[in-house]
Amino acid sequence: MTLFSIARKNIIKNFTNYFLYFASMIFSIVIYFTFVSLKYDETIQMNSDGSPKISSAFNGAAVVLMVFVAIFIWYSNSFFTRKRKKEVGLYSLLGVRKKQIGRMLFYENFIMGVLALIIGITLGSVLSKFFVALLMKVMGYDAITNFTISSASIINTVVIFLIITMISSLQGYRLIYRFKLIELFQADKVGEKEPKASIIIALLSIILIGFGYWLALQNLLTSNVWRTLGLMMAPLVILVTVILGTYLLFSTLTVYLLKIAKKNKKNDWKGINLIGTSQLLYRIKGNARTLTIIAVLSATTLTAVGTAYSLYYNNRSNVEKANPNSMMFIDTDKNVTKQVKNLIANNKNHKIEYYETIPTLQVNADITNLKNIFSSNKMQYTMISNTSFNKLAKEQKRKDLITLHANEAAALEPGYMEEISPKYVGKTITLNLKKHDEDITFKHLKKYSVLNYSTAYSVIVVSDELFTKIEKQTKVVNMEVYNITNEDDAKQLTKNIQAIVPEQAAFSSFYADFAAGLESSGLLIFMGGFLGLVFLAATGSIIYFKQLTEANSDKGRYEILYKIGVNKKEMKKSIAKQVLFIFALPLVAGIAHCSIALTALSKLMQTNLVIPVLICMGIYTAIYIVYYFLTVNSYYKIVTKKN
């Protein structure tokens, strides 16, 4: 029997333990291969009008994935080391030379890596068309039918993962040379001392996390702490305090709480709670680093995916806020304006819902009385009359008409932020006119605009009499405003209009911004979603085979419990509680960290992220629950299996 055949038999024998690791490897290769294929595909670049976003984005995502998978494989192999130590020691005791044992372990890792690579590339090739169709769908592009797998993507994937597999195999080869024979046989007894708990460090963990949360929730634009630390240092302080606090939480506070639970005699002596609590207590400190990494990775994944999905989910509402009209431009040429009108009127796919020519005035103003942390004392406004505002508001189905008299005004600011935007109502600004200045006082603030944001940036509404008075002193600029049906499917019409409208007309359209937002957020959600699934599969697998390693160590203890009369139902209940504790800690901590990060982001973006974030958290938790039940069943089978 050759070493290669022994390695092959070992893989078959231990495959149930390695299955999730193997599946995670395959999934990682499938996603990496898909990302690389998309990066190299010319058809996608042509379909996205030569946008460099896709190529550069997938290039970056592939690098992130490659680094993560390399760390995951390296980290995973260290967990298998403890399980294999006694087996390796037995080979050594039987007289097998270290070099031969090392080669056998090398073959095992290498065979698994190559198998995962072959299956991953095969599945990737089959599923790539589906992934491309999905990407095109979320980015708002037409489906691609002639997508092909390039040889460059296959070579890239093979080279990268062969290198990763080779390095991880060498790690297995070095196992036999790292330990003495006595250490290999006593591997299960290592790290079984009762950990000490310090109330001071336990409280410090809460203080560190609390401080990190407090700092994250401060307004970065107005907070004195953020100004003192700086925009580069403050996020670093948040990361350090939260990560360190999380580690201390798992290594000390949980130990302290478990010791308190152990002192509760009434609960501790119920069933075999004493055994379960003791096993958690003895091992929690050894698991602290792993749980911290998983918690931080879970928080990062949830935040990234939640943010990407929130941008995608809120894309339409954000674009509608910036573009209340389907199309709008400044009338700089009567012939062009007429051509545009004919293009829209004669288009069979879109009907005009309303069309208005809105007279506006471009007026400079002294805004010293408005307290704004960014603005200077001067500002240029686009001014419209009370009648024009009410006309457009009615067309846009807003039940929010206003009445202004004399020198009263209303400010329209769709991007209004409570903490930093001016407090308009009751404030007075001075309009700088040719003949004489005019003071106006803001009576209303509307957190929306009736004109498209990119064509008319800062808009104020004045009374009809004041508008008539000022237009005699400045040039009237007419804004052409259209609203059409099927505005989110106006690609060709938008292109045709953009081709004839001059740049100084400041043409803006709902479709252009909607498509751009869909492209960016769709790309982010595609990459974030699949990277998140890879990270989730990897972290779930780490907990899974970490628990299975401990199950093999605990098998003797459970055999004794069974012999002294503990039934299998009680044993499974005890296992379920222990595994739940290990799964729940990083999941709850990760969700808590993510919630704070997204709350801070929500304040900064002035966007409601609740629904998309809850959906992401729900999916993430559901997948974790599947891993949990899988781990409980596998753990139970190991400890109750008869030799």
Helices and strands as residue ranges (DSSP letters): H 3-13, H 15-40, H 42-47, H 53-93, H 98-138, H 151-178, H 181-185, G 187-189, H 199-217, H 224-229, H 233-248, I 249-253, H 254-263, H 265-268, H 273-313, H 315-322, E 327-330, H 334-345, E 352-366, E 378-385, H 386-395, E 408-412, E 428-432, E 438-446, E 459-462, H 464-471, E 476-484, G 487-489, H 491-500, G 503-505, E 508-509, H 510-563, H 568-605, H 610-640
